[in-house]
Amino acid sequence: MGVDQAGPTRGAAAGRGAGGGRIAVRWGQFAAPTADHPLHGAARAVFEICWFGAGALTAFRAYTARSR
């Protein structure tokens, strides 16, 4: 019934290193208040839905991995 402490940590670190960096760059380019190419209207809404959806999915996957 014990939880492998290295498993979720290792997976989370790998996710931040690979995908997290790319999505952070995209946020800086298109959605940050000082973005180089700021999105407006529907494009901004779609970007934010994907952004926060990815965060919610990551949190859910971390929670379910932890509860196993």
N, C-alpha and C positions, 0 to 999 in steps of 0.2 A: 504494500500500500504506500510505500515511500515514493517520493517524487525525485527523479534524477535532476539534481540541481544544475548539472552542466548542460543538459539537453536544451532547455528553453533559452538559456543564456547564450549558448553558442549559436542557436538559430537566430535569435534576435540580433546578435552582433553581425552576423553575416547579412541579414536583411538590411540593416542600416548601412553597412559598408557598400553594398552593391546598388540596390534600388533606391535607398534613401538619399544618396548623394545626387543621383540623377533627378529625382523629383524635387529636391531642394533647389537645384539649379533652375528647373522650370518655374518654380514658384518665384524665384528672384527675377527671372526674365519677364514673366507675364502677369503675376498676381500681387507682388509686393507693392506697397505704397510708392516706392521709388523705382518701379520696374522700367526696364529699357523700352519694352513694347507692351504697355498695359492693355489688357483685354477689357472690353466693355460689353454690356448687354448680355445677350444669350450665350456668347462665347465664355464670358466670365462666369456665368451661372453654371454652365456645363463643367468648366474647369474646377470650380469649387465643389460641385457635387462629387466629381471623381476624386478630388483631393481628400475631402472629409470621409468619403466612402472608403477609400483605401485605408485611412486611419482607423475607421470603425472595424473594418475587416481584420486589420492587423491586431487590434485589441481583442477581438473575438477569438482569433486563432491562438493568441497567447493565453487567453483565459482557458480555452478548451484543452490546450496542451498541458497547462499547469494542473488541471483537474484530473488528468488521467493517472 
